[in-house]
């Protein structure tokens, strides 16, 4: 007889239907839900707390590298978008357009748009052009440079096929926009901010990433060079988790950002832009969640510990709750990652199992159960979300070692994700092996397959396009890290021509 599969909190499991599993994790963890507006989402408190923590830590990293925050308009005149030709081509199909300034009642009493605008306004898909117009006023002399500004905002890109956190018509993000006197300074800024993103992804999200260049076909519209971080999700697809763009002088010329240099000559500036979004939460889910729900890295957790009181009757309740509150106070006095450890006592009128599983599905790092017997023995019963381990600890020992326990969880999540990537990344040297690697056995309902293929490529856009057409596989990046990915020359298996190094191919989100 076949062994019966263990019951899981999330149905279907990852191996049964990965896209639906993802949606069910979002729902079970109470992270977000679809809104009445097509393609938009409501980010619920637990999910928004994750975003607040992402904002908090990234914002500190930006400021540590000399950046400041500002805010720019949501609406962008159509003529601004039209100034940069590649930018127009890249975003035209995704733009939401405002053409009227108000509503008025028609002869039947129905509200209709009225007050047509002289020029249509685009709802911000990204802000290079509107910020560029502002910088053109701010920059007059080399003494005004560099400008290092970040904006926390929402953007709208009219997506037809949406998925919570990963691809929605409106999403939250940050976008950095900087201006420099030289190309070298701008290129240094582009790489510096990519490294900030990689540091954050690995050390806060516990999500390993590969840093690299995008190919010409995958670059940001109007950029000279786009750098990216690429992460492997548990279905072995790539997620572009952040980008940093060297814009050259393209936007400076279209927006007329000029300055007088030290020799008194007028010249165009060099600019960059870089950004990450609420897509990071989707990446966190698909890197760490399991078939019982979300698993939250402690450094970004909305809450680190939940205390679950267990009692049989009102008489026990008072004793147990008093003990739990005292435990909570002692835990709050502990610090992890430079901040107080966040803890609550959950005394909701729910069955114990329902309450426990609710927190498991939310992914809280540690659950602590306290009953009369635990109090008598001076112990607490602790459940660890990342490994599923459950054990009793002396109360005071548990409190004193909490920071180390949380860091163990953080380190374990990163190590586990690194191992998963290593197990599903391989060098491929023939076209047949490459096509077999990325072809599912069940074409009607594809199973989890593929991964990251390190393969030689001759630099041909035609080869790149053919692979995408055949397999829906793209070059995720040309790696920057020569230590992990040495630039060994070889032969492109698709063309038979020389290749300077291997690149990373994958299916992606």
N, C-alpha and C positions, 0 to 999 in steps of 0.2 A: 504493500500500500504506500501511496505517496504521503509524505508528511504534510499535515495541514498548515497552511501559511498562517503566521502569527497575525492576530488582529491588530490593525493600526488605527490611529486616530484620524488619519487623512485617507480618504478614498476618492479616486483611485491612487495606487502607489506610483512612485516615480517610474518604475519599470513598466507599468501598465499603460499609463497615458500621461506623459510628462507635462504637456501644456495644461491639461485639466488639473493635474496635481498642483501645479503652481497657483492656479486660480483658487483652489480650495485651501491652500496654505494661507494666502492673503486673507481669505474670508475667516478661517478658523483662528488666525492670530489677531483678528480684528484690526487690521492695518488700514484698509481702504475699501471703498465700494464704488460702483458705478453711480454716476449722478443722472438727474433728469436731462442734462445737456449731453447730447450724443458725443462720445469720445472723451468726455471729461470725467474726472474722479473726485470723490470726497475722500480726503486723507483724514482718517480717524485719529483720536488722541494718541494711541500707542504708536501708530505709524508716524504721526507728526512729531512725536517726541524723538523718534529716531532721526528725523530730518533736522530738528533743532540741535541735536547733539552733533550731527555732521556739520551743520553750520558753525556751531560754537568752536569746534576743533579746527576746521579748515580756516575759519576767519582768523583765529590766533596764528595759524601758520602763515597766512597772507600778510598779516601785520608784522610778523617777525621778519619777513623778507622785504619790508619797507612799503607795503601797499596800504592804501586808505580806501574807505568806502564812499560812494556817492550814489545818486539815483537820477536816472534819465527818463524821458517820456515813454509811455506805453505806445503812443501813436507816432508813426513815421510817415511823412509825406511820400507819396508814390514816386515823385521825382528824385528823392534821395536814393531810393532803392535802384532806380534806373541808371544812376551815375556809374555803377560798377557792373560791367557787362556780365562777367562770370557769376557775380552775386545774383543778378536777375535770373539767370538760367537755373541756378542752384535752388532758389527758393520760390520762384513764381507759382509753382503748382501747389504750394503749401500755405500761401498767404491768405489770411482772413482780412477782408477789405471793408472799411467803413465808408459809406457813400452819402449818408444823410445825418443831419444833426439833431433830429427830434422826431416824435410821433404826433400825428394829428388824426382826428376822427374824419372818416369819409362820409358820404351822404347816407350810408347805412349805419353809421355809428361805430364802425369798426376802425381800429387803430391801423394806420398805414404810415410808412416812412415819409417824412416831409423835410423840407429845408435841405435840398441837395447841396453838397459841399462843392466849392470851386475846384478843389483837388482831393481825390480819394486819399484816405489815410490807411496805412497798413498797420494792423495790430502786431506789435513787435514779434518777429520770428527770431531775431538776433539784433544786436544794436550797433554793429560796426558803423553804419552810415549816419545814424542820428548822433552817436557819440563823436564820430569824426567831424561832423559839422560844428559841434561844440568845441572840440579841441582846436579847430581852425581859428577860433576866437581867442582861445587861451594861449596858444603858442605864437610868439613873435620872435623870440631870441633863443640862442642856445642856453641862456641862463634859465629859461622856463622848463628845461628838460633835465631829467626824464619826467614824464607823467606816469605815475603808477597807481591806477584806480581800478577798483573792483565794484561790481554792482550785484546785489542780491535781488532777484526779481522773478516774475513769471513771464513765460513766453507762450506764443500760440503758433502751432504748425498743424495745418489741417490734415491730420492723418486719417486715412480711410479704414485701416485695420488697426485697432487699438488693443492694448493689453495693459492692465494696471501697473503703474510705475515704469514699465519698460517703454511704452509708446502710447502717449495720450495726446489729445489735441492741445491741451494746456498742461504745462508742467512747471515746476519750480526749479530754479537753477541759480548759479552765480556765473557771471561773465567778467573776466578781467580784460581791460583794454589799456595798453601802454604805448607811449610815444618815446622815441629815442633819437639821438643825434647821429648815430652810426648804425650800419647794418650789423656790425659785430656785437654791439650792446643789445640790439633787438634779438639777435639769434641766441645770445647768452640768456636773455630773459625767457625766451621760448623753452629752452632746455631746463632752466631753473624751475619753472612752474610745472613742467612735466615731472620733474623729480619730486616736487612737493606732492603732486597727485599720487605718484607711485608709493611714496613714504606713507601717505594717508591710507591708501588701499591696503597695503600690507600690514602696517603696524597698528592701525585702528580698526579697519574692517576685517582683518585677518584673511584678505583675499589676494593671493599672489598674482602679479601681473608681469607681462612682457612689455618693455618699452621699445618703441620703434618709430620709423618713418612710415607714413602712408604712401602708397603709390600715387602717381599723378591722377588716376581715375577716381581715387578715394579721397582726395584732398578736399578740404573746406573750400567752397566756391570763392575764388579771388585770392587764395593763399599761394605763397611761393613754396611753402613747405608746411606740412601738418605732421606733428608728432602725436603719438597716442599711447595709451596703456590698454592692453588687451588681457582679459581674464577668461579662464575656462570655467563654464558652468557645469552642473552635474549631468547635463545631457550631452556634454562634450562640445557644445557650441561655444563660440567666442562672444564675449560682450565687450564692446568698446566702452570703457568705463570713464574715460576722460580724454580731452584733446587740448593741444597747445599749438597755436598757429603762428608761424612767421609770415607776416603779410607783405614783407618787402616795403616798397613805396606805392603799391597799387591803390590802397585806400587813401593814403596821404595825397596822392595826385588827384583822385576823384573828389576828395573832400577839401582839397586845397590847404592841407596842413603844411605850412612853410615856416622856416625860421632863418634868421640871420646868423651865420656861423661866426666863429671867432675872427675870421678874416674879413668879415663884413659882407660876405656873399650870401645871397638868398638861395636856399635849397629846400627840397622836400624832406620831411622826416621819415623815419622808419617805424612801423607799428607792429604790435602783436595783439592777439586775443586768445583767451583760454577759458575753458568752462567745464563744469560737471553739473549734474542735475539729480533730481529725485530718482533717476534711473539707478543710482547707486544702491537704493533700497532694494530694487529688483535684483541687483547683483548680489547683495547680501543674502537674500532669500535663496537664490539659486546656487550659491556657494555652500551655504551651511545648513539649510533646512533639511529635515528628513521626513519619513513617512508618519511621524507624529506631530509635525508642525514646524514652526519657526525655531531657529537656534540663534540667539543674539550674542555677538561678541561683547564681552563685558565693558570694553572701553567706550562702546556706543550705546549700552543698554539704558533704556528709560528707567529701569529699576534693576538692582543687582540681586536682591534677596526678597523673598516673600515668606512671611511667617504664617503658618497655618495652625491655629489652635484646634485641639481635639478634646472634646468633653462629652460626658454622658447626660448631665443634668445641670440645672441652674446653679446648684451649689458648687459643682466643679468649675463651671464657666467662670465665675469670679476669680477663683484661684489661678486658673490657666491663663486668662486674659491679663491679669496683673503680672504674671511671670513673662508673658509675651511682650508686654509693653516695656518691662525692664530690659529684656533682651534687645528689643528694638533700640532703646536709648543707648545701650552699650555698642551696638553695631554702628549707629549713626556717628559715634565718636571715633570710629575707625576711618581711615582714608585709603582710597585706591586711585591711582593715576592722578594724584594731586587734588582729589575732591572727596567729600564725604561719601561713604558707601550708602547708596539709596535703598531703603527698606520700608516695607509696610506690613501691617498685620491685617490679614484678610479674615474678617469675622462675619462675612455675609451669610445669610440664612440659606445655605445651599448644602446639598449632600457632600460629604468629604471627597468622594471620587470625582464628582462633577467639578468641584473647586480645583482639585489637584490637576486634572486634565486640562482645565481651562488655562492654567499657568504653563503647563507643558507646551500647549499649542502656541502660546504667546512667546515661548522661547526664553523665559527668564533664566538666568544662569544657575541660581541656587534656590531650592525650596527647603524650608525648615519646618518640620512637623513637631509640635509640642503637645504632649498629653500629660495626664496626672502621673503616670509611671515615669516618664522622662524627667519630670520635675523632681520626683522622689530620688531618682538616681543621679540627678545633676547632669543630665545629658540632653542632647537634641538629636533628632533624626533628620539627616540631610540627603536630599536628592540632587544630583548634578545633571544638568540638562545635556551637556555635550556627550557624555559617555553613558548616561543612564544609570550610573552607579548610585547605590543608596547604602548609607551606613550611619551608625550612631557615633557621636563624638562627645567628649566632655564639653560642657557648655563654654567654659572659659577658654579652653583650647581652640574651640571653633571660632570664637570671636577674635582671638588674638591672631589666628592664622588666616583670617578671611582675605586680606589683601593678596597673600601668596596663592590661595585657592583660586581667586579670580584671575590672577595672572597665569596660573596653570591652564585654566580654561582658554584664555586668549591665545596662549602659545600652542595649545593642542589644536585649536581650530585652524590656525595658520599651517601647522605641520601637516594636518590631515588634508587640507586643500592642496598643499604643495605635492604631497604624495599622489593625490588623485590626478593632478595635472601631469606629473612625471609618468604615471602608469598609462596615460592616454595621449602621450606625445611621442612621435617617433620620426626618424629619418626615413624618407621614401626616395628611391632612386629610379623607379621605372613608372611609365605611364599606366601600365596595367595594374600595378600594385596601388597606385594613387586612386584610380577609378574604383577599384574594389573596396578600398578603405572608406570611401565616401558614398558608396551605394548601399542602401538598406536592403536586407533580405526580403522584407515585406514592404513592397512599394505602395500598397493600398493604405496600410497603417504602419508607417516606418517605426521600427524599434530605435532605441538609443544606439547610435553608431558613430563612427568617425572619431574625431578628436583634432589635435593639432598635428599637421603634417609639416615637417621641416624638409623642404624640397628646393632644389635648384631651379632658377628661373632666369631666362635670358634678357629680361627687361622689356619684353614685347607686350604692348597693350593688346595686340590681337590674341596672343596666347592667353592672357589674363581674361579677356572677354569670352573666349571659347570655353574655358573651364567654368566660368560663371554660368554660361548658357547651358552647358551640359549637366552640371552637378549642383548649381547654386552655391558654389564654393568660391571664396574670394581670398586675396592676399590680405591678411589682417595687418601685417606690418613687416618691414625690413628691420630686423632687430638692431638695436643700438648697443647692446651689451656684448662686446667682443669676447669677454671672458666666458660667459655662459653659452654664447652662440658664436664660436670663432668664424671669421670670414674666410672659410676655405673655398678656393675655386673648384668648379666642377662642370658637369654637363647638364643642361636643361633637358629633362626627359621628354618634354613635349615638342621641342624643336630640334634637339640634337646639337644646339649651339652652345658656346661657352657661357658660363655663369660665374659671376664674381663671388657669390655666397648663397647660402640657403635663406629662404624667407618662410614666414609662417602662413600656411594655408588653413582655412577652417570654414565651416558653415557658421553663420552668425545671426545675432538678433539685430 
